[in-house]
């Protein structure tokens, strides 16, 4: 039996992937090995990969015509298959147990996908994985992975509701008995928040800023409501003054950003309310007792939990380690492939 396990470890490796619009996380041997932005820089003359992850992000908005920055995932799904494969391959090569082997081992993968994904998009994810030497590919839906990674009991006859706000999609799901009873997936999440901020500053102050600056504003002072406990300090930003074309700088407070994000937050509120309205009464009673759980990077927006709590009349709490809950859940699914019947092959 020991020899079979040793042979299996030599010839196959198991990895769990949270392939996110904003960040890609990979687990291998119960450890998060990769946690990097889903960005790749390519030299268009040679098609060589120049950088991935954080290095490629540093280049964003600063490249010349021969270097192109790609974000191959959009709204939680692969938008550019060839580039996505290149990027995932580079990330997998960062895993110590795989990249230093004499021959490339076959991979068993569990990949997290948005719950609103189409059959064609599912096939694209599987095909990309198979091109990367995956002999077995399993898919897990994001709300389920987030719930498992948050430590919720997903197999019992109890209802739990989770909202996962990532980079490309917001996923609302009610989970019981190892399945998603009702769900709602919308393409409003962290990336849209970033775009909202850039659009708002352009309209209100004639200030043109890059995507990296807009993301920094979102992280440093982004808020859903004014009445928050830990109010952030004003930040200093630079951009281009549109009427003159000159560089311009200004101070921004968190209160100014709230109206910029309002429309998108209303859409998230609507998705949450729609999910609740479609929840069977017995499960709704469970959720009334336990409240709603939030995961994903977008859930860290200041005051969003309070705003959703006021809207729903339920307690809303952030899970432990919201940024990594999905990949942790995907990792648990990888260890329980034979037990978890909700995994899609």
C-alpha positions as CSV (number, residue, x, y, z in Angstrom):
1,X,0.0,0.0,0.0
2,X,2.9,2.4,0.9
3,X,4.5,1.7,-2.5
4,X,1.2,2.6,-4.3
5,X,1.1,5.9,-2.5
6,X,4.8,6.7,-3.2
7,X,4.3,5.9,-6.9
8,X,1.1,8.0,-7.0
9,X,3.0,11.0,-5.4
10,X,5.8,10.6,-8.1
11,X,3.5,10.4,-11.1
12,X,0.6,12.6,-10.0
13,X,0.2,15.8,-8.0
14,X,-3.0,17.2,-6.5
15,X,-3.7,20.9,-6.6
16,X,-6.7,23.1,-5.8
17,X,-7.2,26.3,-7.8
18,X,-9.3,29.4,-7.1
19,X,-9.0,30.9,-10.5
20,X,-10.2,34.5,-9.8
21,X,-10.7,37.5,-11.9
22,X,-8.5,39.6,-9.6
23,X,-6.3,36.9,-7.9
24,X,-5.4,33.3,-8.5
25,X,-4.7,31.1,-5.5
26,X,-3.3,27.6,-5.6
27,X,-3.2,25.0,-2.8
28,X,-0.8,22.1,-2.8
29,X,-0.3,19.7,0.1
30,X,-2.6,21.7,2.3
31,X,-0.6,24.9,1.8
32,X,-1.4,28.0,-0.2
33,X,1.6,28.2,-2.5
34,X,0.4,30.8,-5.0
35,X,-1.6,33.9,-4.1
36,X,-1.0,36.4,-7.0
37,X,-2.9,38.8,-9.2
38,X,-4.3,37.2,-12.3
39,X,-2.2,39.3,-14.6
40,X,0.5,38.4,-17.2
41,X,2.9,40.5,-19.2
42,X,3.9,39.3,-22.7
43,X,6.4,40.5,-25.2
44,X,4.2,40.8,-28.3
45,X,7.2,40.5,-30.7
46,X,8.4,37.1,-29.3
47,X,5.3,35.9,-27.4
48,X,7.5,35.3,-24.4
49,X,6.1,35.7,-20.9
50,X,7.9,38.6,-19.2
51,X,6.2,38.5,-15.9
52,X,3.1,37.2,-14.0
53,X,1.3,38.1,-10.8
54,X,2.7,41.0,-8.8
55,X,5.6,41.8,-11.2
56,X,3.1,42.1,-14.1
57,X,0.8,44.2,-12.0
58,X,3.7,46.6,-11.3
59,X,4.1,47.1,-15.1
60,X,0.4,47.9,-15.5
61,X,-0.1,51.3,-17.1
62,X,3.6,51.8,-17.7
63,X,4.4,49.6,-20.7
64,X,5.5,50.5,-24.3
65,X,3.9,49.0,-27.4
66,X,6.0,45.8,-27.4
67,X,4.8,44.8,-23.9
68,X,1.2,43.9,-23.4
69,X,-0.5,43.4,-20.1
70,X,-3.3,40.8,-20.1
71,X,-6.0,40.0,-17.5
72,X,-7.3,36.8,-19.1
73,X,-10.2,36.4,-16.7
74,X,-13.3,38.5,-16.9
75,X,-16.4,38.3,-14.8
76,X,-15.0,35.1,-13.1
77,X,-14.5,33.2,-16.3
78,X,-11.7,32.7,-18.9
79,X,-12.0,35.4,-21.5
80,X,-8.7,34.6,-23.4
81,X,-8.0,30.9,-23.3
82,X,-4.4,30.9,-24.7
83,X,-3.2,33.7,-22.4
84,X,-5.0,32.1,-19.4
85,X,-3.2,28.8,-20.0
86,X,0.1,30.6,-20.2
87,X,-0.6,32.4,-16.9
88,X,-1.8,29.2,-15.1
89,X,1.2,27.3,-16.3
90,X,3.5,30.0,-14.9
91,X,1.7,29.8,-11.6
92,X,1.9,26.0,-11.4
93,X,5.6,26.2,-12.1
94,X,6.0,28.2,-8.9
95,X,4.9,25.1,-6.9
96,X,8.1,23.5,-5.4
97,X,6.7,20.0,-5.5
98,X,6.1,20.1,-9.2
99,X,8.6,22.4,-10.9
100,X,11.8,20.6,-9.8
101,X,10.8,17.1,-11.0
102,X,12.7,15.5,-13.9
103,X,9.5,14.8,-15.7
104,X,6.2,16.7,-15.5
105,X,3.7,14.8,-13.2
106,X,0.0,14.4,-14.2
107,X,-2.2,16.7,-12.2
108,X,-5.5,16.1,-10.3
109,X,-7.2,19.5,-10.1
110,X,-10.2,20.9,-8.3
111,X,-11.0,24.3,-9.8
112,X,-13.5,26.8,-8.4
113,X,-16.0,28.3,-10.8
114,X,-18.8,31.0,-10.5
115,X,-22.2,29.5,-9.9
116,X,-23.6,31.4,-12.9
117,X,-21.2,29.8,-15.4
118,X,-22.5,28.4,-18.7
119,X,-21.8,24.8,-19.9
120,X,-19.5,26.3,-22.6
121,X,-17.5,28.2,-20.0
122,X,-17.2,25.1,-17.9
123,X,-15.9,23.2,-20.9
124,X,-13.3,26.0,-21.5
125,X,-12.0,25.7,-17.9
126,X,-11.7,21.9,-18.2
127,X,-10.0,22.1,-21.6
128,X,-7.5,24.6,-20.3
129,X,-6.7,22.4,-17.3
130,X,-6.3,19.3,-19.6
131,X,-3.8,21.2,-21.8
132,X,-1.8,21.8,-18.6
133,X,-1.4,18.0,-18.1
134,X,-4.4,17.5,-15.8
135,X,-5.6,13.9,-16.0
136,X,-8.6,14.5,-13.7
137,X,-10.5,17.8,-13.4
138,X,-13.2,18.5,-10.9
139,X,-15.2,21.8,-10.6
140,X,-16.7,23.3,-7.5
141,X,-19.1,26.2,-7.4
142,X,-17.9,29.4,-5.6
143,X,-20.6,29.7,-2.9
144,X,-20.0,26.0,-1.9
145,X,-16.2,26.5,-1.8
146,X,-16.6,29.7,0.2
147,X,-18.9,28.0,2.7
148,X,-16.6,25.0,3.2
149,X,-13.5,27.3,3.5
150,X,-15.4,29.4,6.1
151,X,-15.9,26.3,8.3
152,X,-19.7,26.1,7.7
153,X,-21.4,22.7,7.9
154,X,-22.5,22.2,4.3
155,X,-23.7,18.6,4.5
156,X,-26.2,18.9,7.4
157,X,-29.9,19.6,7.1
158,X,-29.3,23.2,8.1
159,X,-29.5,26.3,5.9
160,X,-26.5,28.6,5.6
161,X,-26.3,31.7,3.4
162,X,-23.0,33.0,2.0
163,X,-22.2,36.0,-0.1
164,X,-18.8,35.8,-1.9
165,X,-17.8,39.1,-3.4
166,X,-14.7,38.5,-5.6
167,X,-13.1,40.6,-8.4
168,X,-15.5,39.6,-11.2
169,X,-18.7,38.3,-9.6
170,X,-20.8,38.4,-6.5
171,X,-22.1,35.0,-5.6
172,X,-25.1,34.6,-3.2
173,X,-25.9,31.0,-2.2
174,X,-28.1,29.2,0.3
175,X,-26.5,25.8,1.1
176,X,-28.0,22.7,2.8
177,X,-27.4,18.9,2.6
178,X,-24.4,19.2,0.4
179,X,-26.0,21.3,-2.3
180,X,-26.8,24.8,-3.3
181,X,-30.6,25.2,-2.8
182,X,-30.8,28.7,-4.4
183,X,-28.3,31.0,-5.8
184,X,-27.7,34.3,-7.6
185,X,-24.6,35.3,-9.5
186,X,-24.1,38.9,-10.7
187,X,-21.2,40.5,-12.6
188,X,-20.9,43.3,-10.0
189,X,-17.9,43.0,-7.7
190,X,-14.5,44.4,-6.9
191,X,-13.5,45.2,-10.4
192,X,-16.7,47.2,-11.0
193,X,-16.0,49.1,-7.7
194,X,-12.6,50.1,-9.1
195,X,-14.2,51.2,-12.4
196,X,-16.9,53.1,-10.5
197,X,-14.3,55.1,-8.7
198,X,-12.3,56.0,-11.8
199,X,-15.6,57.0,-13.6
200,X,-16.7,59.1,-10.6
201,X,-13.5,61.1,-10.4
202,X,-13.5,61.7,-14.2
203,X,-17.0,63.1,-14.1
204,X,-16.9,65.0,-10.9
205,X,-13.3,66.4,-10.9
206,X,-12.2,66.0,-14.5
207,X,-9.4,63.8,-13.1
208,X,-8.3,60.9,-15.2
209,X,-6.7,58.1,-13.2
210,X,-5.3,54.7,-14.0
211,X,-6.7,51.3,-12.8
212,X,-4.0,50.8,-10.2
213,X,-4.7,54.2,-8.7
214,X,-8.5,53.5,-8.6
215,X,-7.8,50.2,-6.9
216,X,-5.6,51.9,-4.3
217,X,-8.4,54.4,-3.6
218,X,-10.9,51.5,-3.2
219,X,-8.6,49.6,-0.8
220,X,-7.4,52.6,1.2
221,X,-10.6,54.6,1.7
222,X,-13.5,52.7,0.0
223,X,-16.7,52.6,2.1
224,X,-20.3,51.7,1.7
225,X,-21.7,54.0,4.4
226,X,-20.5,57.1,6.3
227,X,-21.0,55.8,9.8
228,X,-18.1,53.4,10.2
229,X,-16.0,52.7,13.3
230,X,-12.5,52.9,11.9
231,X,-12.5,56.0,9.6
232,X,-9.6,56.0,7.2
233,X,-7.4,59.1,6.7
234,X,-7.7,61.2,3.5
235,X,-5.4,60.1,0.7
236,X,-3.4,62.0,-1.8
237,X,-3.8,61.0,-5.4
238,X,-2.3,62.0,-8.8
239,X,-3.8,61.8,-12.3
240,X,-4.3,63.9,-15.4
241,X,-6.4,67.0,-15.5
242,X,-8.6,66.4,-18.5
243,X,-9.3,70.1,-19.6
244,X,-5.6,71.0,-19.6
245,X,-3.8,67.6,-20.0
246,X,-1.5,68.4,-17.2
247,X,-0.6,66.2,-14.2
248,X,-2.8,67.0,-11.2
249,X,-3.0,66.0,-7.6
250,X,-5.7,66.2,-5.0
251,X,-6.9,64.9,-1.6
252,X,-9.8,62.5,-1.3
253,X,-11.8,61.5,1.8
254,X,-13.7,58.3,2.2
255,X,-17.1,60.2,2.3
256,X,-16.5,61.3,-1.3
257,X,-16.2,57.7,-2.5
258,X,-19.5,56.5,-1.0
259,X,-21.7,57.9,-3.8
260,X,-19.4,56.5,-6.4
261,X,-20.0,52.9,-5.2
262,X,-23.7,53.3,-4.4
263,X,-25.3,52.0,-7.6
264,X,-23.2,48.8,-7.6
265,X,-23.9,48.2,-3.9
266,X,-27.6,48.5,-4.6
267,X,-27.3,45.8,-7.3
268,X,-25.6,43.5,-4.7
269,X,-28.4,44.3,-2.2
270,X,-30.9,43.3,-4.8
271,X,-29.1,40.0,-5.5
272,X,-29.1,39.2,-1.8
273,X,-32.8,40.0,-1.4
274,X,-33.7,37.9,-4.5
275,X,-31.8,34.9,-3.1
276,X,-33.5,35.3,0.3
277,X,-37.0,35.6,-1.4
278,X,-36.3,32.3,-3.2
279,X,-35.2,30.5,-0.1
280,X,-37.6,27.8,1.2
281,X,-39.2,28.8,4.5
282,X,-37.5,26.1,6.7
283,X,-34.1,27.2,5.5
284,X,-35.0,30.8,5.9
285,X,-35.7,30.1,9.5
286,X,-32.2,28.7,9.9
287,X,-30.7,31.7,8.2
288,X,-32.7,34.0,10.5
289,X,-30.9,32.3,13.5
290,X,-27.4,32.1,12.0
291,X,-27.3,35.2,9.9
292,X,-25.5,35.7,6.6
293,X,-21.8,35.1,6.0
294,X,-19.6,37.2,3.7
295,X,-16.4,36.2,2.0
296,X,-14.1,37.4,-0.8
297,X,-12.0,40.6,-1.2
298,X,-15.0,42.8,-2.0
299,X,-16.6,41.9,1.4
300,X,-13.8,44.0,3.0
301,X,-15.3,47.2,1.8
302,X,-15.8,49.3,4.9
303,X,-19.4,49.2,6.2
304,X,-20.7,46.8,3.6
305,X,-21.7,44.3,6.2
306,X,-23.6,46.9,8.2
307,X,-25.4,48.1,5.1
308,X,-26.4,44.6,4.0
309,X,-27.5,43.9,7.6
310,X,-29.8,47.0,7.5
311,X,-31.2,45.9,4.2
312,X,-32.0,42.3,5.1
313,X,-32.8,42.7,8.8
314,X,-30.3,39.9,9.5
315,X,-26.9,39.7,11.1
316,X,-24.1,39.8,8.5
317,X,-20.6,38.8,9.5
318,X,-17.3,38.4,7.7
319,X,-15.8,34.9,7.7
320,X,-12.3,34.3,9.0
321,X,-9.7,35.1,6.3
322,X,-12.3,36.2,3.7
323,X,-9.7,36.5,0.9
324,X,-8.6,32.9,1.2
325,X,-11.9,31.2,2.1
326,X,-12.7,30.0,-1.4
327,X,-9.3,28.4,-2.0
328,X,-9.3,26.8,1.4
329,X,-12.8,25.3,0.6
330,X,-11.5,24.1,-2.8
331,X,-8.5,22.5,-0.9
332,X,-10.9,20.7,1.4
333,X,-12.9,19.4,-1.6
334,X,-9.6,18.2,-3.1
335,X,-9.0,16.0,0.0
336,X,-12.6,14.7,-0.1
337,X,-13.1,14.0,-3.8
338,X,-14.6,10.6,-3.1
339,X,-17.0,11.9,-0.4
340,X,-18.2,15.2,-1.9
341,X,-21.0,14.3,-4.4
342,X,-21.5,18.0,-5.4
343,X,-18.2,18.1,-7.3
344,X,-18.6,18.3,-11.0
345,X,-16.4,16.2,-13.3
